[in-house]
Amino acid sequence: MEIRVAPWSGYRVRDMDVEVVERKGIGHPDSLTDGMVEAFSRALSRYYLETYGRVLHHNVDKALLVGGHATPRFGGGDVEIPMRFYLVGRATDRVDDHVVPLEDLYQESVKTYLKQTLRHLDVEHHIEFSLWVRPGSPDLVDLFLRSDAVPLSNDTSYGVGFYPLSETERLVLSIEQDLNSPTLKEQFPWVGEDIKVMAIRRGRNLDLTLAVAFVSAHVQSFQDYFEKKHQLLDHVRTFLSDQTDLEISVAINTADAEDSVYLTVTGTSAEGGDDGQVGRGNRVNGLITPLRPMTLEAAAGKNPISHVGKLYNVVAQQIAEDLVHSLPEVEEAHVLLVSEIGKPITEPQLCQTWVSVSQVSLRVLSPEIQRIVARHLEALPQLYRLILEDQVRVF
């Protein structure tokens, strides 16, 4: 396998006059869908490991969250038509005479995830769950089981990673994480988990548009809503001013009118008809970055053993971060990995790294870059452990 190293000849986002970055928060319908399928995959993987000593074949990465209908009102509200979550996929459902309890694992894992994510959602009454999982195709199951040493790629796909984040990317990620932190919820309990951040940077001017679902139980009137919205706006401005010297403009819930505001019962717009789907949200670095190299692969829900649609995106990001942190001369790194179905996951058919370096020639640095890349690829068969322990981000 050739590990290719080349100078980055493309644009640098931080030097561009215009930059666009988006993040869908943990309560956004697309993020909820990603989170639930990943929770089920991890539950399956742990069960397989504990019961059979190895993770068995599964891919549960197709799902749809169908929005419900709710009537929020000041001080309360009701969910009249529950949301519905459909999960479709493939999984090993029996070994010899032993039946895998797919339905129980599904119900427990997705409900636990939702309880941990949405404070105001009643998982027994506000949402219904459907599971449509069948055994995998014989050829892919055989491919999954064929090697006990190094797993074989179960798809021809690619993964990308880049590092470091630009200033805009870092700010978008940090503001959503702040607004969904336990500390913020204690201070501003009316802030729901469905938060979307859209950033447009023009030169040194940064325009941020935030969609924040307010929780109706904590809002008493239109006047109270707009006062709380103003408090939140002040908080965001102060939070950002401590982190950057960009000229910042912040807008929250721009569709509000005097008699129509963004209220929810549960803290997510999924209660009121906004649907969610796997793969429409954040990439493995937690962001949507249209001016960066990206992949359309959805990492969530894919098996953590051999599905390169998950593994290559995670490890490409790890490699890019490691190169920058380990080698002071590397200012920026981009990584592209392309798999070939049926080949060991440690041997991509293309492994391309582009770097921007300073103070040294790339020829001098290339052997160390190749060693770092090779080390990550060799460790790929063990990456599933970090995924199951929630030590790496998947969406």
C-alpha positions in Angstrom: 0.0 0.0 0.0 1.3 3.4 -0.9 0.8 6.3 1.5 0.8 9.4 -0.7 1.9 12.7 0.7 1.6 16.0 -1.2 1.5 19.7 -0.6 -2.0 21.2 -0.2 -2.5 23.2 -3.4 -6.1 24.1 -2.8 -7.5 27.2 -1.1 -7.3 27.7 2.6 -10.8 28.4 4.0 -9.5 30.9 6.6 -8.0 32.9 3.7 -11.2 33.0 1.7 -13.4 36.1 1.6 -16.5 34.1 2.2 -17.1 31.0 4.4 -20.3 29.1 5.3 -20.5 26.7 8.2 -23.5 24.9 9.8 -24.2 22.7 12.8 -27.4 20.9 13.6 -27.7 20.6 17.4 -28.4 17.4 19.4 -32.1 18.0 19.4 -32.5 18.7 15.6 -34.6 15.9 14.0 -31.7 14.9 11.7 -29.3 14.7 14.7 -31.9 12.7 16.7 -32.1 10.2 13.9 -28.4 9.8 13.6 -28.2 9.5 17.4 -30.8 6.8 17.6 -29.4 4.6 14.9 -25.9 4.9 16.4 -27.3 4.0 19.8 -28.9 0.9 18.4 -25.7 -0.1 16.5 -23.7 0.2 19.7 -26.3 -1.8 21.7 -26.2 -4.5 19.1 -22.4 -4.6 19.1 -22.1 -4.8 22.9 -24.7 -7.6 22.9 -22.9 -9.6 20.2 -19.6 -9.1 22.0 -21.0 -10.2 25.4 -23.0 -13.1 24.0 -20.9 -14.4 21.1 -17.4 -13.0 21.8 -17.4 -10.8 18.6 -19.4 -8.2 16.9 -21.6 -9.8 14.3 -22.8 -8.4 10.9 -25.2 -5.5 11.1 -25.9 -2.2 9.4 -28.8 -0.2 10.8 -28.1 3.1 9.1 -31.4 3.8 7.3 -34.0 5.6 9.4 -36.7 8.2 9.2 -38.1 10.3 12.1 -41.7 11.4 11.1 -42.8 14.6 12.8 -45.8 14.6 15.0 -48.3 17.3 15.8 -48.2 19.4 19.0 -50.0 22.4 20.4 -47.6 24.4 22.6 -49.1 27.1 24.7 -47.7 29.5 27.2 -47.0 27.5 30.4 -47.6 24.1 28.8 -49.0 22.3 25.8 -49.7 18.9 24.4 -48.4 16.5 21.8 -51.5 15.4 20.1 -50.1 13.2 17.4 -46.8 11.4 18.4 -43.7 11.4 16.4 -42.9 8.1 14.7 -39.4 6.6 14.3 -38.8 4.0 11.5 -35.5 2.1 11.5 -34.6 -0.1 8.6 -31.5 -2.2 8.3 -29.8 -5.5 8.4 -28.6 -7.5 11.4 -27.7 -11.0 12.5 -30.9 -12.1 14.2 -29.9 -15.6 15.3 -26.9 -17.8 15.9 -27.8 -21.5 15.7 -30.9 -21.8 17.9 -30.3 -18.7 19.8 -32.5 -15.7 18.8 -31.0 -12.2 19.1 -33.6 -9.9 21.0 -33.4 -7.2 18.3 -36.7 -5.5 19.3 -35.7 -5.3 23.0 -32.3 -3.9 22.2 -33.8 -1.4 19.8 -36.5 -0.2 22.2 -34.1 0.1 25.1 -31.3 1.8 23.3 -33.3 4.4 21.4 -35.4 5.3 24.4 -32.4 5.7 26.6 -30.7 7.9 24.0 -33.8 10.1 23.8 -34.1 10.4 27.6 -30.5 11.5 27.8 -30.9 14.0 24.9 -34.4 15.6 25.3 -35.4 16.8 28.8 -39.0 17.3 28.0 -39.8 14.3 25.8 -42.0 11.5 27.2 -40.7 8.5 25.3 -43.7 6.4 26.2 -46.3 8.9 24.8 -44.6 11.5 22.5 -43.0 9.1 20.1 -43.7 5.6 18.7 -41.1 3.2 17.3 -41.0 0.7 14.4 -38.2 -1.7 13.6 -37.8 -3.2 10.2 -34.5 -5.1 10.4 -33.8 -8.3 8.4 -30.8 -10.6 8.1 -28.0 -9.4 5.8 -27.5 -10.6 2.3 -25.5 -13.8 2.3 -22.5 -12.4 0.3 -22.0 -9.5 2.8 -22.5 -11.7 5.8 -19.9 -14.1 4.4 -17.5 -11.2 3.7 -18.0 -10.0 7.3 -17.1 -13.4 8.8 -14.4 -14.3 6.3 -11.4 -12.9 8.2 -10.7 -13.2 12.0 -7.5 -11.2 11.7 -8.1 -8.0 9.8 -11.7 -7.2 8.8 -12.5 -6.9 5.1 -14.1 -3.8 3.7 -17.8 -4.4 3.1 -18.1 -1.5 0.7 -16.1 0.6 -1.8 -16.4 4.0 -0.3 -14.3 6.9 0.9 -13.7 9.0 4.0 -12.3 12.4 4.5 -10.9 14.5 7.3 -9.3 17.9 7.8 -7.7 19.8 10.6 -7.5 22.3 12.2 -10.9 23.9 12.3 -11.1 27.5 11.0 -12.1 30.2 13.5 -15.7 30.2 12.1 -15.9 26.4 12.4 -14.7 26.4 15.9 -17.1 29.1 16.9 -20.1 27.4 15.4 -19.3 24.1 17.2 -18.7 25.8 20.5 -21.8 28.0 20.6 -24.1 25.0 20.0 -22.3 23.0 22.6 -22.6 25.9 25.1 -26.3 26.3 24.4 -26.9 22.6 25.0 -24.7 22.3 28.1 -26.2 21.4 31.5 -25.0 24.8 32.8 -26.9 26.7 30.2 -30.0 24.7 30.7 -29.9 25.5 34.4 -29.6 29.2 33.7 -32.0 29.3 30.8 -34.4 26.3 31.2 -36.6 27.5 28.3 -33.9 26.7 25.8 -34.7 23.4 24.0 -32.2 21.0 22.5 -33.2 21.6 18.9 -30.7 24.3 18.0 -29.3 25.0 14.5 -26.4 27.4 13.9 -25.7 28.9 10.4 -22.7 31.0 10.0 -21.7 33.2 7.1 -18.3 35.0 7.3 -17.6 37.8 4.9 -14.0 38.9 5.5 -13.8 39.7 9.2 -17.6 40.0 9.6 -19.5 37.0 10.9 -23.3 36.7 10.6 -24.8 34.0 12.8 -28.4 32.9 12.5 -29.6 30.6 15.3 -32.9 28.6 15.3 -33.6 27.8 19.0 -36.7 25.8 20.0 -38.1 27.4 23.2 -39.8 25.1 25.7 -43.4 26.4 26.2 -43.6 25.2 29.9 -41.0 27.8 30.8 -42.5 30.7 28.8 -45.6 32.6 30.1 -46.5 35.1 27.4 -45.4 36.8 24.2 -43.7 39.5 26.3 -41.9 36.8 28.4 -40.8 35.0 25.2 -39.2 38.2 23.7 -37.6 39.1 27.1 -36.1 35.6 27.3 -35.0 35.7 23.7 -33.2 39.0 24.4 -31.4 37.4 27.4 -30.3 34.6 25.2 -29.1 37.0 22.6 -27.0 38.8 25.1 -25.5 35.5 26.4 -24.5 34.4 22.8 -22.9 37.8 22.1 -21.0 37.7 25.3 -19.9 34.1 24.8 -18.6 34.8 21.4 -16.9 38.1 22.2 -14.7 36.3 24.7 -13.5 33.9 21.9 -12.9 36.0 18.8 -12.3 39.5 17.5 -14.5 39.0 14.5 -17.2 41.6 14.0 -20.2 39.5 14.9 -23.9 39.8 14.2 -26.3 37.4 15.9 -30.0 36.7 15.1 -32.2 34.2 16.8 -35.5 32.8 15.5 -35.8 35.3 12.7 -39.3 34.0 11.6 -40.8 35.3 14.9 -43.7 37.8 14.7 -45.6 39.7 17.4 -48.2 36.9 17.6 -46.2 33.9 16.3 -43.0 32.6 18.0 -40.9 29.4 18.0 -42.4 27.4 20.9 -42.3 23.7 21.4 -43.6 21.3 24.1 -40.6 18.9 23.9 -37.7 21.1 22.8 -37.5 19.7 19.3 -39.3 20.8 16.1 -39.9 17.1 15.3 -43.0 17.3 17.5 -44.6 19.7 15.0 -44.0 18.1 11.6 -40.3 18.6 11.0 -38.9 15.2 9.9 -35.4 13.8 10.3 -33.3 11.4 8.3 -30.0 9.7 8.7 -27.0 11.4 7.0 -28.6 14.8 6.5 -26.8 16.3 9.5 -23.3 16.8 10.8 -20.2 15.0 9.5 -17.9 13.1 12.0 -16.3 16.4 13.0 -19.7 17.7 14.2 -20.1 20.2 11.4 -21.5 20.8 7.9 -18.8 22.5 5.9 -19.7 23.0 2.2 -16.4 24.7 1.3 -14.4 21.8 2.7 -13.8 18.3 1.3 -16.8 16.3 2.4 -18.5 12.9 2.0 -22.1 12.0 1.7 -21.6 8.9 3.8 -23.6 8.6 7.0 -21.3 7.2 9.6 -24.1 6.7 12.2 -25.6 3.2 12.4 -23.0 1.4 10.3 -21.2 -1.5 11.9 -17.9 -0.4 13.6 -16.0 -3.5 12.4 -15.8 -3.4 8.7 -18.0 -0.6 7.3 -15.6 1.9 5.8 -18.3 4.4 5.5 -17.9 4.8 9.2 -14.3 3.8 9.9 -12.6 5.7 7.1 -14.3 9.0 8.0 -13.5 8.6 11.7 -9.8 7.6 11.1 -9.3 10.2 8.4 -10.2 12.8 10.9 -8.0 11.3 13.6 -5.1 11.2 11.2 -5.5 14.9 10.2 -5.7 15.9 13.9 -2.7 13.8 14.8 -0.5 15.2 12.1 -1.1 18.8 13.2 -0.7 18.0 16.9 2.3 15.8 16.5 4.3 17.7 13.9 4.7 21.5 14.7 5.7 22.1 11.0 2.3 20.9 9.8 -0.1 23.9 9.7 -3.0 22.1 8.0 -3.8 18.5 7.0 -6.4 17.0 4.6 -6.8 13.2 4.4 -8.6 11.1 1.8 -9.0 7.3 2.2 -10.7 5.1 -0.5 -11.6 1.5 0.2 -12.1 -1.5 -2.0 -14.8 -4.0 -1.1 -13.3 -7.4 0.0 -9.9 -6.0 0.8 -8.5 -5.5 4.4 -9.7 -2.3 6.0 -6.0 -1.6 6.8 -5.2 -1.5 3.1 -7.1 1.3 1.3 -6.7 1.4 -2.4 -6.0 5.1 -2.1 -4.4 6.8 0.9 -3.8 10.5 0.1 -2.6 13.1 2.6 -2.2 16.8 1.7 -0.4 19.1 4.1 0.6 22.7 4.4 4.0 22.9 6.1 6.3 25.7 7.3 10.0 25.9 8.2 10.9 22.6 6.6 10.6 20.9 3.2 7.9 18.4 2.7 10.4 15.8 1.5 12.1 15.9 5.0 8.7 15.6 6.7 7.1 12.9 4.5 8.6 9.8 6.2 7.2 10.9 9.6 3.8 11.8 8.1 3.7 8.3 6.5 4.6 6.7 9.8 1.7 8.5 11.6 -0.7 7.5 8.8 0.5 3.9 8.9 0.1 3.7 12.6 -3.6 4.8 12.4 -4.3 2.3 9.6 -2.7 -0.6 11.5 -4.9 0.3 14.5 -8.1 0.2 12.5 -9.2 -3.3 13.7 -9.3 -1.9 17.2 -11.1 1.4 16.4 -14.5 -0.2 17.2 -13.5 -0.2 20.9 -13.3 3.6 21.0 -16.5 3.9 19.1 -18.4 1.6 21.5 -16.9 3.5 24.5 -18.1 6.8 22.9 -14.5 8.1 22.8 -14.8 9.3 19.2 -17.4 11.5 17.5 -19.5 9.9 14.8 -21.9 12.7 13.9 
